[in-house]
């Protein structure tokens, strides 16, 4: 009877493993970065140095932003006539209008914020769970 119980437990873990693998295959990466990489066309010639990787879409920036934010809720979002600026914990997704649709730039927040600070100002707050003060005894007092 002990062997049967282990067989059932093993079978359950095998099924869970298959489901996780299938989800990973069909839904791609588990991040906003992965979402953009899987769904939009890479445009290497539009990269900004080594920091911002460029992708394109024939859709308007607002449509692309809706798709991305429906899949991944941003920590902060700023929208104006120049584009849509989405901030996540580690990454930013900046969606700019171009004649043929949208230019989508993926970049780490650490390099994106200085680049877009004049546009987003204080609307891009700090990442969820982070603090302005250092940790340790008495932090947050």
C-alpha positions as CSV (number, residue, x, y, z in Angstrom):
1,X,0.0,0.0,0.0
2,X,2.9,2.4,0.7
3,X,4.2,2.0,-2.9
4,X,0.7,2.8,-4.3
5,X,0.6,6.1,-2.3
6,X,4.1,7.1,-3.6
7,X,2.9,6.2,-7.1
8,X,-0.1,8.5,-6.8
9,X,2.0,11.3,-5.3
10,X,4.5,10.9,-8.2
11,X,1.8,11.0,-10.8
12,X,0.3,14.2,-9.3
13,X,3.7,15.9,-9.4
14,X,4.2,14.7,-13.0
15,X,0.8,16.2,-14.1
16,X,1.6,19.5,-12.4
17,X,5.0,19.5,-14.2
18,X,3.3,18.9,-17.5
19,X,0.8,21.7,-16.9
20,X,3.6,24.2,-15.9
21,X,5.7,23.3,-18.9
22,X,2.6,23.7,-21.2
23,X,1.8,27.1,-19.7
24,X,5.4,28.2,-20.2
25,X,5.4,27.1,-23.8
26,X,2.1,28.6,-24.8
27,X,2.3,31.8,-22.7
28,X,6.0,32.6,-23.0
29,X,8.1,34.4,-20.4
30,X,6.5,35.5,-17.1
31,X,7.3,39.2,-17.2
32,X,6.4,42.3,-19.1
33,X,9.7,42.1,-20.9
34,X,8.9,38.5,-22.0
35,X,5.4,39.6,-23.1
36,X,6.8,42.3,-25.4
37,X,9.6,40.0,-26.7
38,X,7.1,37.3,-27.6
39,X,4.4,39.5,-29.2
40,X,6.1,42.3,-31.1
41,X,8.7,42.6,-33.9
42,X,12.3,43.2,-33.0
43,X,13.8,46.3,-34.5
44,X,17.5,46.2,-33.7
45,X,18.2,49.3,-35.8
46,X,16.0,51.3,-33.4
47,X,17.8,50.2,-30.2
48,X,19.1,53.0,-28.0
49,X,22.7,51.8,-27.4
50,X,22.8,48.7,-25.2
51,X,20.2,50.0,-22.8
52,X,16.9,50.1,-24.7
53,X,15.8,47.2,-26.9
54,X,13.4,48.3,-29.7
55,X,10.3,46.5,-30.9
56,X,7.6,47.6,-33.3
57,X,3.9,47.2,-33.8
58,X,1.5,48.4,-36.5
59,X,-1.0,49.3,-33.7
60,X,-1.3,52.7,-32.1
61,X,0.5,53.3,-28.8
62,X,-2.7,53.3,-26.8
63,X,-3.6,49.8,-28.3
64,X,-0.2,48.4,-27.5
65,X,-0.4,49.9,-24.0
66,X,-3.8,48.3,-23.4
67,X,-2.4,44.9,-24.5
68,X,0.6,45.1,-22.3
69,X,-1.2,46.5,-19.2
70,X,-4.0,43.9,-19.6
71,X,-1.3,41.2,-19.3
72,X,0.9,43.0,-16.8
73,X,-0.3,45.7,-14.5
74,X,2.4,48.4,-14.2
75,X,3.5,49.9,-10.9
76,X,3.2,53.3,-12.5
77,X,2.0,54.7,-15.8
78,X,2.3,58.0,-17.5
79,X,0.6,59.0,-20.8
80,X,0.9,62.2,-22.8
81,X,1.1,63.2,-26.4
82,X,4.7,61.9,-26.7
83,X,3.8,58.3,-25.8
84,X,2.9,55.8,-23.1
85,X,5.5,55.2,-20.3
86,X,5.0,52.1,-18.2
87,X,7.1,51.4,-15.1
88,X,7.4,47.9,-13.6
89,X,9.6,46.9,-10.7
90,X,12.7,46.3,-12.8
91,X,11.8,47.2,-16.3
92,X,10.1,50.0,-18.3
93,X,8.1,49.7,-21.4
94,X,8.0,53.0,-23.4
95,X,5.6,53.0,-26.3
96,X,6.1,55.9,-28.8
97,X,4.1,56.8,-31.9
98,X,5.7,56.3,-35.3
99,X,4.3,56.7,-38.7
100,X,3.7,53.0,-39.1
101,X,2.3,52.4,-35.6
102,X,4.4,52.1,-32.5
103,X,8.0,51.9,-31.3
104,X,8.2,49.9,-28.1
105,X,11.4,50.3,-26.0
106,X,12.3,47.8,-23.3
107,X,14.7,49.1,-20.7
108,X,15.7,48.7,-17.1
109,X,14.2,51.3,-14.9
110,X,17.6,52.3,-13.7
111,X,18.5,53.6,-17.1
112,X,15.0,54.5,-18.3
113,X,14.2,56.9,-15.5
114,X,17.1,59.2,-16.2
115,X,16.3,59.2,-19.9
116,X,12.6,60.0,-19.4
117,X,12.7,62.0,-16.2
118,X,11.9,65.2,-18.0
119,X,8.7,63.6,-19.3
120,X,7.5,61.4,-16.5
121,X,8.7,63.7,-13.6
122,X,7.5,62.4,-10.3
123,X,4.7,60.2,-11.8
124,X,7.2,57.2,-11.8
125,X,7.4,56.4,-8.1
126,X,9.7,53.9,-6.5
127,X,9.2,50.1,-7.0
128,X,6.6,48.2,-5.0
129,X,8.0,47.2,-1.7
130,X,11.1,49.5,-1.8
131,X,11.7,52.2,0.6
132,X,13.5,55.6,0.4
133,X,15.2,55.0,3.7
134,X,17.6,52.2,4.3
135,X,16.6,49.1,6.2
136,X,17.7,48.0,9.6
137,X,16.6,49.0,13.1
138,X,14.3,52.0,13.2
139,X,13.7,52.2,9.5
140,X,10.5,53.9,8.6
141,X,10.2,55.8,11.9
